[in-house]
Amino acid sequence: MIKKILLTFFVTLVLGGGASANDINQLNKKLLEIETKFDVCLNTKDKLVCEDVIFENPILEILGNERFGQLLSSSDCAIGTKCGATNARILSKTMKVTNLVMDLD
């Protein structure tokens, strides 16, 4: 009986951890997609492309997703993680894109 309980606990723990790893992988993928949009703007310096990125505000896709929002504020996306690094780069690129659009006016 104890073996069954331990086995059930272990399986639940493994499957639960897998779901969390999948969530953070999906978040990382989405953050990289958003970063690419900023990169296109910064590489082309095309005012229309840059304005589209700003007005689209792609980070809302992350903040509007309850699970992603929770992950952003968790240790899974803290400083020193892949997620945290991508998030920091996006913040920096957001400021660069905003400045670029204002300079292009």
SVG drawing of the C-alpha trace seen along z (x, -y; Angstrom):
<svg xmlns="http://www.w3.org/2000/svg" viewBox="-5 -64 27 66">
<polyline fill="none" stroke="black" stroke-width="0.4" points="0.0,0.0 2.8,-2.4 4.6,-1.5 1.4,-2.5 1.1,-5.8 4.8,-6.6 4.5,-5.6 1.4,-7.8 3.2,-10.7 6.3,-10.2 4.3,-10.0 2.3,-13.1 5.5,-15.0 7.2,-14.0 4.1,-14.9 3.5,-18.1 7.2,-19.1 6.9,-18.2 3.9,-20.5 5.8,-23.4 8.8,-22.8 6.6,-22.8 5.0,-26.1 8.4,-27.7 9.5,-26.4 6.4,-27.9 7.0,-31.2 10.6,-31.2 9.5,-30.5 7.0,-33.3 9.5,-35.8 12.0,-34.9 9.2,-35.5 8.6,-39.0 12.3,-39.7 12.5,-38.9 9.8,-41.5 11.9,-44.1 15.1,-42.9 13.4,-43.4 12.6,-47.0 16.0,-47.7 17.8,-46.1 15.7,-47.8 15.1,-51.1 11.8,-51.1 9.5,-53.6 6.3,-51.7 7.7,-48.3 8.8,-49.9 5.5,-51.7 3.6,-48.4 5.7,-46.7 5.0,-49.5 1.3,-49.7 0.9,-46.0 2.5,-45.8 3.3,-42.1 4.2,-41.8 0.5,-41.9 0.3,-38.4 2.4,-37.3 0.7,-39.4 -2.7,-38.4 -1.9,-34.8 -2.5,-33.9 0.1,-31.1 2.7,-33.1 2.0,-36.0 2.6,-33.8 5.8,-32.4 7.2,-35.9 6.9,-36.7 8.3,-33.3 11.8,-32.0 11.5,-30.3 11.9,-33.7 14.2,-35.4 17.6,-37.0 20.0,-34.4 17.5,-32.3 17.0,-32.1 13.5,-33.6 14.9,-36.5 17.6,-37.3 15.2,-37.4 12.8,-39.5 15.6,-42.0 16.7,-42.2 13.1,-42.9 12.9,-45.7 16.1,-47.2 14.9,-46.8 11.5,-48.4 13.3,-51.5 15.6,-51.5 12.6,-51.1 10.7,-53.8 13.6,-56.2 14.1,-55.2 10.5,-56.0 10.7,-59.3 14.0,-60.1 12.4,-59.1 9.6,-61.7"/>
</svg>
